[in-house]
Amino acid sequence: MIGSAAGEAWRAMQALVMGGEGHNRLHQICQEVELTPAALKMLLVLSSGARPMRDLVSAFRFDPSYLTSVVDTLERRGLARREPHPTDRRAKTVTVTDEGRLVVARAQKLMAVPPVSFGVLSPAEHEQLFSLLQRVLDAEPDIPDALRPRPLTARSD
């Protein structure tokens, strides 16, 4: 059974993302790339590969009409497009465009900037925190590659 320390650690991670600088940063990034949080997440997911609309409904747990409106927004902006499904004539697949890949790269660069509060940790503590969070992420197979951090050895920063 997960103990109270795990629950409080989870709450701390939520607080970092949903409150303070983390929350503000998400909205700044969305403004910068001119997308809603849902559209940005959709674009990030699509950058890992084309997905059938029905898979997106399952993955996001959005109402199908809302998901359609998010995809419509991405399509109007030229960031994604619907294509016929390769094996099912009745279905559509959504794929990211080259312009969408540019927006993803820009958003990921902005998302990689840690909040100022990370300055209270030493470089060694940053590595330790990353290692621990990576282990947790490894236990979450449904998180798309585009949302996952790169291994420290693959970084040039």
ZANUKOL-508512 format. One record per atom (N, C-alpha, C, O): z, x, y; residue in one letter; residue number from 1; atom name. Coordinates in steps of 0.2 Angstrom, whole numbers, padded with zeros to 4 digits, m for minus. Layout:
<mimars>
zz  xx  yy  code  pos  site
Z  X  Y  a  NUM  CA
...
</mimars>
This chain:
<mimars>
zz  xx  yy  code  pos  site
0000  0004  m0006  m  1  N
0000  0000  0000  m  1  CA
0000  0004  0006  m  1  C
0003  0010  0007  m  1  O
m0004  0002  0011  i  2  N
m0004  0006  0017  i  2  CA
0002  0005  0021  i  2  C
0005  m0001  0022  i  2  O
0005  0010  0023  g  3  N
0012  0010  0027  g  3  CA
0011  0009  0034  g  3  C
0005  0008  0037  g  3  O
0016  0008  0038  s  4  N
0016  0007  0045  s  4  CA
0013  0012  0049  s  4  C
0010  0011  0054  s  4  O
0014  0018  0047  a  5  N
0010  0024  0051  a  5  CA
0003  0023  0051  a  5  C
0000  0024  0056  a  5  O
0000  0021  0045  a  6  N
m0007  0020  0045  a  6  CA
m0009  0014  0050  a  6  C
m0014  0014  0053  a  6  O
m0005  0009  0049  g  7  N
m0007  0003  0054  g  7  CA
m0006  0005  0061  g  7  C
m0010  0003  0065  g  7  O
m0001  0009  0063  e  8  N
m0001  0011  0070  e  8  CA
m0006  0016  0072  e  8  C
m0008  0016  0078  e  8  O
m0008  0020  0067  a  9  N
m0014  0025  0069  a  9  CA
m0020  0020  0070  a  9  C
m0024  0022  0075  a  9  O
m0021  0015  0066  w  10  N
m0027  0011  0067  w  10  CA
m0026  0007  0074  w  10  C
m0031  0007  0077  w  10  O
m0021  0005  0075  r  11  N
m0020  0002  0082  r  11  CA
m0021  0007  0088  r  11  C
m0024  0005  0093  r  11  O
m0019  0013  0087  a  12  N
m0020  0018  0092  a  12  CA
m0028  0019  0093  a  12  C
m0030  0020  0098  a  12  O
m0031  0020  0087  m  13  N
m0039  0020  0088  m  13  CA
m0042  0014  0091  m  13  C
m0046  0015  0095  m  13  O
m0039  0008  0090  q  14  N
m0042  0003  0093  q  14  CA
m0041  0003  0100  q  14  C
m0045  0001  0105  q  14  O
m0035  0005  0102  a  15  N
m0033  0005  0109  a  15  CA
m0037  0010  0113  a  15  C
m0039  0009  0119  a  15  O
m0039  0016  0110  l  16  N
m0043  0021  0113  l  16  CA
m0050  0018  0114  l  16  C
m0053  0020  0119  l  16  O
m0053  0014  0109  v  17  N
m0059  0011  0110  v  17  CA
m0060  0005  0114  v  17  C
m0064  0004  0118  v  17  O
m0055  0001  0114  m  18  N
m0055  m0006  0117  m  18  CA
m0051  m0006  0124  m  18  C
m0051  m0011  0127  m  18  O
m0047  m0001  0125  g  19  N
m0044  m0001  0132  g  19  CA
m0045  0006  0135  g  19  C
m0048  0010  0133  g  19  O
m0043  0006  0141  g  20  N
m0043  0012  0145  g  20  CA
m0050  0015  0146  g  20  C
m0055  0011  0147  g  20  O
m0051  0021  0146  e  21  N
m0057  0025  0147  e  21  CA
m0062  0023  0142  e  21  C
m0068  0023  0143  e  21  O
m0060  0023  0136  g  22  N
m0065  0021  0130  g  22  CA
m0068  0014  0132  g  22  C
m0074  0014  0131  g  22  O
m0065  0009  0134  h  23  N
m0068  0003  0135  h  23  CA
m0072  0003  0141  h  23  C
m0078  0001  0141  h  23  O
m0070  0007  0146  n  24  N
m0074  0007  0152  n  24  CA
m0081  0011  0150  n  24  C
m0086  0010  0153  n  24  O
m0080  0016  0146  r  25  N
m0086  0021  0145  r  25  CA
m0091  0017  0141  r  25  C
m0097  0017  0142  r  25  O
m0089  0012  0136  l  26  N
m0094  0008  0133  l  26  CA
m0098  0004  0138  l  26  C
m0104  0004  0137  l  26  O
m0094  0001  0142  h  27  N
m0098  m0003  0147  h  27  CA
m0102  0001  0152  h  27  C
m0108  m0001  0154  h  27  O
m0100  0007  0153  q  28  N
m0104  0011  0158  q  28  CA
m0111  0013  0154  q  28  C
m0116  0013  0157  q  28  O
m0110  0015  0147  i  29  N
m0115  0017  0143  i  29  CA
m0120  0011  0143  i  29  C
m0126  0012  0144  i  29  O
m0118  0005  0142  c  30  N
m0122  m0001  0141  c  30  CA
m0126  m0002  0148  c  30  C
m0132  m0004  0148  c  30  O
m0122  m0001  0153  q  31  N
m0126  m0002  0160  q  31  CA
m0131  0004  0161  q  31  C
m0137  0002  0163  q  31  O
m0129  0010  0159  e  32  N
m0134  0015  0159  e  32  CA
m0141  0014  0156  e  32  C
m0146  0016  0158  e  32  O
m0140  0011  0149  v  33  N
m0146  0010  0145  v  33  CA
m0148  0003  0146  v  33  C
m0153  0001  0143  v  33  O
m0145  m0001  0150  e  34  N
m0147  m0008  0152  e  34  CA
m0147  m0012  0145  e  34  C
m0152  m0016  0144  e  34  O
m0142  m0012  0141  l  35  N
m0141  m0016  0135  l  35  CA
m0134  m0019  0135  l  35  C
m0130  m0016  0137  l  35  O
m0134  m0025  0132  t  36  N
m0127  m0027  0130  t  36  CA
m0124  m0023  0124  t  36  C
m0128  m0019  0121  t  36  O
m0117  m0023  0123  p  37  N
m0115  m0020  0118  p  37  CA
m0118  m0022  0111  p  37  C
m0119  m0017  0107  p  37  O
m0119  m0028  0110  a  38  N
m0122  m0030  0104  a  38  CA
m0129  m0027  0103  a  38  C
m0131  m0025  0098  a  38  O
m0133  m0027  0108  a  39  N
m0140  m0025  0108  a  39  CA
m0140  m0017  0107  a  39  C
m0144  m0014  0103  a  39  O
m0135  m0014  0110  l  40  N
m0135  m0006  0109  l  40  CA
m0133  m0005  0102  l  40  C
m0136  m0001  0098  l  40  O
m0128  m0009  0099  k  41  N
m0126  m0008  0092  k  41  CA
m0132  m0009  0087  k  41  C
m0133  m0005  0083  k  41  O
m0136  m0014  0089  m  42  N
m0142  m0016  0085  m  42  CA
m0147  m0010  0085  m  42  C
m0149  m0008  0080  m  42  O
m0148  m0008  0091  l  43  N
m0153  m0002  0092  l  43  CA
m0150  0004  0088  l  43  C
m0155  0007  0085  l  43  O
m0144  0005  0088  l  44  N
m0141  0011  0084  l  44  CA
m0142  0010  0077  l  44  C
m0144  0015  0073  l  44  O
m0141  0004  0074  v  45  N
m0142  0003  0067  v  45  CA
m0149  0003  0065  v  45  C
m0151  0006  0060  v  45  O
m0154  0001  0069  l  46  N
m0161  0001  0068  l  46  CA
m0164  0008  0068  l  46  C
m0169  0009  0065  l  46  O
m0160  0012  0072  s  47  N
m0163  0019  0072  s  47  CA
m0162  0023  0066  s  47  C
m0165  0028  0065  s  47  O
m0158  0020  0061  s  48  N
m0157  0023  0054  s  48  CA
m0163  0021  0050  s  48  C
m0163  0023  0044  s  48  O
m0167  0016  0052  g  49  N
m0172  0014  0048  g  49  CA
m0173  0006  0049  g  49  C
m0169  0003  0051  g  49  O
m0179  0004  0048  a  50  N
m0181  m0003  0048  a  50  CA
m0177  m0007  0044  a  50  C
m0175  m0005  0038  a  50  O
m0175  m0013  0046  r  51  N
m0171  m0018  0042  r  51  CA
m0174  m0025  0042  r  51  C
m0176  m0027  0048  r  51  O
m0174  m0028  0037  p  52  N
m0176  m0035  0037  p  52  CA
m0171  m0040  0041  p  52  C
m0165  m0038  0041  p  52  O
m0173  m0045  0044  m  53  N
m0169  m0049  0049  m  53  CA
m0163  m0052  0045  m  53  C
m0157  m0052  0047  m  53  O
m0164  m0054  0038  r  54  N
m0159  m0057  0034  r  54  CA
m0153  m0052  0033  r  54  C
m0147  m0053  0033  r  54  O
m0155  m0045  0032  d  55  N
m0150  m0040  0031  d  55  CA
m0146  m0039  0038  d  55  C
m0140  m0037  0037  d  55  O
m0149  m0039  0043  l  56  N
m0146  m0039  0050  l  56  CA
m0141  m0044  0051  l  56  C
m0135  m0043  0053  l  56  O
m0143  m0050  0049  v  57  N
m0138  m0056  0049  v  57  CA
m0132  m0055  0045  v  57  C
m0126  m0056  0047  v  57  O
m0133  m0052  0039  s  58  N
m0127  m0050  0035  s  58  CA
m0123  m0045  0037  s  58  C
m0117  m0045  0038  s  58  O
m0126  m0039  0040  a  59  N
m0123  m0033  0042  a  59  CA
m0119  m0035  0048  a  59  C
m0113  m0032  0049  a  59  O
m0122  m0039  0053  f  60  N
m0118  m0040  0059  f  60  CA
m0114  m0046  0059  f  60  C
m0109  m0047  0063  f  60  O
m0115  m0051  0054  r  61  N
m0111  m0057  0054  r  61  CA
m0112  m0061  0060  r  61  C
m0107  m0064  0062  r  61  O
m0118  m0060  0063  f  62  N
m0120  m0064  0069  f  62  CA
m0123  m0071  0067  f  62  C
m0125  m0071  0061  f  62  O
m0122  m0076  0071  d  63  N
m0126  m0082  0070  d  63  CA
m0133  m0080  0070  d  63  C
m0135  m0076  0074  d  63  O
m0137  m0083  0065  p  64  N
m0144  m0081  0065  p  64  CA
m0148  m0082  0072  p  64  C
m0152  m0078  0074  p  64  O
m0146  m0087  0076  s  65  N
m0150  m0088  0082  s  65  CA
m0148  m0083  0087  s  65  C
m0152  m0081  0091  s  65  O
m0141  m0081  0087  y  66  N
m0139  m0075  0091  y  66  CA
m0142  m0069  0090  y  66  C
m0145  m0065  0094  y  66  O
m0143  m0067  0083  l  67  N
m0146  m0061  0081  l  67  CA
m0153  m0061  0083  l  67  C
m0156  m0056  0086  l  67  O
m0157  m0067  0083  t  68  N
m0164  m0068  0085  t  68  CA
m0164  m0066  0093  t  68  C
m0169  m0063  0095  t  68  O
m0159  m0069  0096  s  69  N
m0160  m0067  0104  s  69  CA
m0158  m0060  0105  s  69  C
m0161  m0057  0110  s  69  O
m0154  m0057  0101  v  70  N
m0153  m0049  0102  v  70  CA
m0160  m0046  0101  v  70  C
m0162  m0041  0105  v  70  O
m0163  m0047  0095  v  71  N
m0169  m0044  0093  v  71  CA
m0174  m0046  0099  v  71  C
m0178  m0041  0100  v  71  O
m0175  m0052  0101  d  72  N
m0179  m0054  0106  d  72  CA
m0178  m0049  0113  d  72  C
m0183  m0047  0115  d  72  O
m0172  m0048  0114  t  73  N
m0171  m0044  0120  t  73  CA
m0173  m0037  0119  t  73  C
m0177  m0034  0123  t  73  O
m0172  m0034  0113  l  74  N
m0175  m0027  0111  l  74  CA
m0182  m0027  0111  l  74  C
m0185  m0022  0114  l  74  O
m0185  m0032  0109  e  75  N
m0192  m0033  0109  e  75  CA
m0196  m0033  0116  e  75  C
m0200  m0030  0117  e  75  O
m0193  m0037  0120  r  76  N
m0195  m0038  0127  r  76  CA
m0195  m0031  0131  r  76  C
m0199  m0030  0135  r  76  O
m0190  m0027  0129  r  77  N
m0189  m0021  0132  r  77  CA
m0193  m0015  0129  r  77  C
m0194  m0010  0132  r  77  O
m0197  m0017  0124  g  78  N
m0201  m0012  0120  g  78  CA
m0197  m0007  0116  g  78  C
m0199  m0002  0115  g  78  O
m0191  m0009  0114  l  79  N
m0186  m0004  0111  l  79  CA
m0186  m0005  0103  l  79  C
m0185  m0001  0099  l  79  O
m0189  m0011  0101  a  80  N
m0189  m0013  0094  a  80  CA
m0195  m0018  0093  a  80  C
m0197  m0021  0098  a  80  O
m0197  m0019  0087  r  81  N
m0203  m0024  0086  r  81  CA
m0202  m0027  0079  r  81  C
m0199  m0023  0074  r  81  O
m0204  m0033  0078  r  82  N
m0204  m0036  0072  r  82  CA
m0210  m0035  0068  r  82  C
m0216  m0034  0072  r  82  O
m0210  m0033  0062  e  83  N
m0216  m0032  0058  e  83  CA
m0215  m0036  0052  e  83  C
m0210  m0038  0050  e  83  O
m0221  m0038  0048  p  84  N
m0221  m0041  0042  p  84  CA
m0217  m0037  0037  p  84  C
m0218  m0031  0037  p  84  O
m0213  m0041  0033  h  85  N
m0209  m0037  0027  h  85  CA
m0215  m0035  0022  h  85  C
m0219  m0039  0021  h  85  O
m0214  m0029  0020  p  86  N
m0219  m0026  0015  p  86  CA
m0220  m0030  0009  p  86  C
m0225  m0030  0006  p  86  O
m0215  m0034  0006  t  87  N
m0215  m0038  0000  t  87  CA
m0214  m0045  0000  t  87  C
m0215  m0049  m0004  t  87  O
m0212  m0048  0006  d  88  N
m0210  m0055  0007  d  88  CA
m0214  m0057  0013  d  88  C
m0212  m0056  0019  d  88  O
m0219  m0061  0012  r  89  N
m0223  m0064  0017  r  89  CA
m0219  m0068  0022  r  89  C
m0221  m0069  0028  r  89  O
m0214  m0071  0020  r  90  N
m0210  m0076  0024  r  90  CA
m0205  m0072  0028  r  90  C
m0202  m0075  0033  r  90  O
m0204  m0066  0027  a  91  N
m0198  m0062  0031  a  91  CA
m0201  m0057  0036  a  91  C
m0207  m0055  0035  a  91  O
m0197  m0055  0041  k  92  N
m0199  m0050  0046  k  92  CA
m0194  m0045  0045  k  92  C
m0188  m0045  0043  k  92  O
m0197  m0039  0047  t  93  N
m0193  m0033  0047  t  93  CA
m0192  m0031  0054  t  93  C
m0197  m0031  0058  t  93  O
m0187  m0028  0056  v  94  N
m0186  m0025  0063  v  94  CA
m0186  m0018  0063  v  94  C
m0182  m0015  0059  v  94  O
m0190  m0015  0067  t  95  N
m0190  m0007  0067  t  95  CA
m0189  m0005  0075  t  95  C
m0191  m0008  0079  t  95  O
m0186  0001  0076  v  96  N
m0186  0004  0082  v  96  CA
m0192  0007  0084  v  96  C
m0196  0010  0080  v  96  O
m0194  0007  0091  t  97  N
m0200  0010  0093  t  97  CA
m0198  0017  0096  t  97  C
m0192  0019  0096  t  97  O
m0203  0020  0098  d  98  N
m0202  0027  0101  d  98  CA
m0198  0027  0107  d  98  C
m0194  0031  0108  d  98  O
m0199  0022  0111  e  99  N
m0195  0021  0117  e  99  CA
m0188  0019  0115  e  99  C
m0183  0021  0118  e  99  O
m0187  0015  0110  g  100  N
m0180  0014  0107  g  100  CA
m0177  0020  0105  g  100  C
m0171  0021  0106  g  100  O
m0180  0025  0102  r  101  N
m0177  0031  0100  r  101  CA
m0175  0035  0106  r  101  C
m0170  0038  0105  r  101  O
m0179  0035  0111  l  102  N
m0177  0038  0117  l  102  CA
m0170  0035  0120  l  102  C
m0166  0039  0122  l  102  O
m0170  0029  0120  v  103  N
m0164  0025  0122  v  103  CA
m0158  0027  0118  v  103  C
m0152  0028  0120  v  103  O
m0159  0027  0111  v  104  N
m0154  0029  0106  v  104  CA
m0151  0036  0108  v  104  C
m0145  0037  0108  v  104  O
m0156  0041  0109  a  105  N
m0154  0048  0110  a  105  CA
m0150  0048  0116  a  105  C
m0145  0052  0117  a  105  O
m0152  0045  0122  r  106  N
m0148  0045  0128  r  106  CA
m0141  0042  0127  r  106  C
m0136  0044  0129  r  106  O
m0141  0036  0123  a  107  N
m0134  0033  0122  a  107  CA
m0130  0037  0118  a  107  C
m0124  0038  0119  a  107  O
m0132  0040  0113  q  108  N
m0128  0045  0109  q  108  CA
m0126  0051  0112  q  108  C
m0120  0053  0111  q  108  O
m0130  0053  0117  k  109  N
m0127  0059  0121  k  109  CA
m0122  0057  0125  k  109  C
m0117  0060  0126  k  109  O
m0122  0051  0128  l  110  N
m0117  0048  0133  l  110  CA
m0111  0047  0128  l  110  C
m0105  0048  0131  l  110  O
m0112  0044  0122  m  111  N
m0106  0042  0118  m  111  CA
m0102  0048  0116  m  111  C
m0096  0048  0114  m  111  O
m0105  0054  0116  a  112  N
m0102  0060  0113  a  112  CA
m0097  0063  0118  a  112  C
m0094  0068  0116  a  112  O
m0097  0061  0124  v  113  N
m0093  0064  0129  v  113  CA
m0086  0061  0128  v  113  C
m0085  0054  0129  v  113  O
m0081  0065  0126  p  114  N
m0074  0062  0124  p  114  CA
m0071  0060  0131  p  114  C
m0072  0062  0136  p  114  O
m0066  0055  0130  p  115  N
m0062  0053  0136  p  115  CA
m0058  0059  0139  p  115  C
m0056  0064  0135  p  115  O
m0056  0059  0145  v  116  N
m0052  0064  0148  v  116  CA
m0045  0065  0144  v  116  C
m0043  0071  0143  v  116  O
m0043  0060  0141  s  117  N
m0036  0060  0138  s  117  CA
m0037  0065  0132  s  117  C
m0031  0067  0129  s  117  O
m0043  0066  0129  f  118  N
m0043  0071  0123  f  118  CA
m0041  0078  0126  f  118  C
m0040  0083  0121  f  118  O
m0041  0079  0132  g  119  N
m0039  0086  0135  g  119  CA
m0032  0088  0133  g  119  C
m0030  0094  0134  g  119  O
m0028  0083  0131  v  120  N
m0021  0085  0129  v  120  CA
m0020  0088  0122  v  120  C
m0015  0091  0120  v  120  O
m0026  0088  0118  l  121  N
m0026  0092  0112  l  121  CA
m0030  0098  0113  l  121  C
m0034  0099  0117  l  121  O
m0027  0103  0108  s  122  N
m0031  0110  0108  s  122  CA
m0037  0109  0104  s  122  C
m0038  0104  0101  s  122  O
m0041  0114  0105  p  123  N
m0047  0114  0101  p  123  CA
m0046  0114  0093  p  123  C
m0050  0110  0090  p  123  O
m0041  0117  0091  a  124  N
m0039  0117  0084  a  124  CA
m0037  0109  0082  a  124  C
m0038  0107  0077  a  124  O
m0033  0106  0087  e  125  N
m0031  0099  0085  e  125  CA
m0037  0094  0086  e  125  C
m0038  0089  0082  e  125  O
m0042  0096  0090  h  126  N
m0048  0092  0090  h  126  CA
m0052  0092  0083  h  126  C
m0054  0087  0080  h  126  O
m0052  0098  0080  e  127  N
m0055  0099  0074  e  127  CA
m0051  0096  0068  e  127  C
m0054  0093  0064  e  127  O
m0044  0096  0069  q  128  N
m0040  0093  0064  q  128  CA
m0041  0085  0064  q  128  C
m0042  0082  0059  q  128  O
m0041  0082  0070  l  129  N
m0043  0075  0071  l  129  CA
m0049  0073  0069  l  129  C
m0050  0068  0065  l  129  O
m0054  0077  0070  f  130  N
m0061  0076  0068  f  130  CA
m0061  0076  0060  f  130  C
m0064  0071  0057  f  130  O
m0058  0081  0057  s  131  N
m0058  0081  0050  s  131  CA
m0055  0075  0046  s  131  C
m0057  0072  0042  s  131  O
m0049  0073  0049  l  132  N
m0046  0067  0047  l  132  CA
m0050  0061  0048  l  132  C
m0050  0057  0043  l  132  O
m0053  0060  0053  l  133  N
m0057  0054  0055  l  133  CA
m0063  0054  0050  l  133  C
m0065  0049  0048  l  133  O
m0066  0060  0049  q  134  N
m0072  0060  0045  q  134  CA
m0070  0058  0037  q  134  C
m0074  0055  0034  q  134  O
m0064  0060  0035  r  135  N
m0062  0057  0028  r  135  CA
m0062  0050  0028  r  135  C
m0064  0047  0023  r  135  O
m0059  0047  0033  v  136  N
m0059  0040  0034  v  136  CA
m0066  0037  0034  v  136  C
m0067  0032  0031  v  136  O
m0070  0040  0038  l  137  N
m0077  0037  0039  l  137  CA
m0081  0038  0032  l  137  C
m0085  0033  0030  l  137  O
m0079  0043  0028  d  138  N
m0082  0044  0022  d  138  CA
m0081  0038  0017  d  138  C
m0084  0037  0012  d  138  O
m0075  0035  0018  a  139  N
m0073  0029  0014  a  139  CA
m0076  0023  0016  a  139  C
m0074  0017  0013  a  139  O
m0080  0023  0021  e  140  N
m0083  0017  0024  e  140  CA
m0091  0018  0023  e  140  C
m0094  0019  0028  e  140  O
m0093  0016  0017  p  141  N
m0100  0017  0016  p  141  CA
m0105  0013  0020  p  141  C
m0111  0014  0021  p  141  O
m0103  0007  0023  d  142  N
m0107  0003  0027  d  142  CA
m0108  0004  0034  d  142  C
m0112  0001  0037  d  142  O
m0105  0010  0036  i  143  N
m0106  0012  0043  i  143  CA
m0113  0015  0044  i  143  C
m0114  0020  0040  i  143  O
m0118  0013  0048  p  144  N
m0124  0016  0048  p  144  CA
m0124  0023  0050  p  144  C
m0119  0025  0054  p  144  O
m0129  0027  0048  d  145  N
m0129  0034  0050  d  145  CA
m0129  0036  0057  d  145  C
m0126  0040  0060  d  145  O
m0132  0031  0061  a  146  N
m0133  0032  0068  a  146  CA
m0126  0032  0072  a  146  C
m0125  0034  0078  a  146  O
m0121  0028  0069  l  147  N
m0115  0028  0072  l  147  CA
m0110  0033  0070  l  147  C
m0104  0034  0072  l  147  O
m0112  0037  0065  r  148  N
m0108  0042  0062  r  148  CA
m0108  0049  0066  r  148  C
m0114  0050  0069  r  148  O
m0103  0053  0067  p  149  N
m0103  0059  0070  p  149  CA
m0107  0064  0066  p  149  C
m0107  0064  0060  p  149  O
m0110  0069  0069  r  150  N
m0113  0075  0065  r  150  CA
m0107  0079  0063  r  150  C
m0102  0080  0066  r  150  O
m0108  0083  0057  p  151  N
m0103  0088  0055  p  151  CA
m0103  0093  0060  p  151  C
m0108  0095  0064  p  151  O
m0097  0096  0061  l  152  N
m0096  0101  0066  l  152  CA
m0101  0107  0065  l  152  C
m0102  0110  0070  l  152  O
m0103  0109  0059  t  153  N
m0107  0114  0058  t  153  CA
m0114  0113  0061  t  153  C
m0118  0117  0062  t  153  O
m0116  0106  0062  a  154  N
m0123  0104  0064  a  154  CA
m0123  0104  0072  a  154  C
m0128  0102  0075  a  154  O
m0117  0105  0075  r  155  N
m0117  0104  0082  r  155  CA
m0119  0111  0086  r  155  C
m0117  0116  0084  r  155  O
m0121  0110  0092  s  156  N
m0123  0115  0096  s  156  CA
m0119  0115  0103  s  156  C
m0120  0119  0107  s  156  O
m0114  0111  0103  d  157  N
m0110  0110  0109  d  157  CA
m0103  0113  0109  d  157  C
m0100  0113  0114  d  157  O
</mimars>
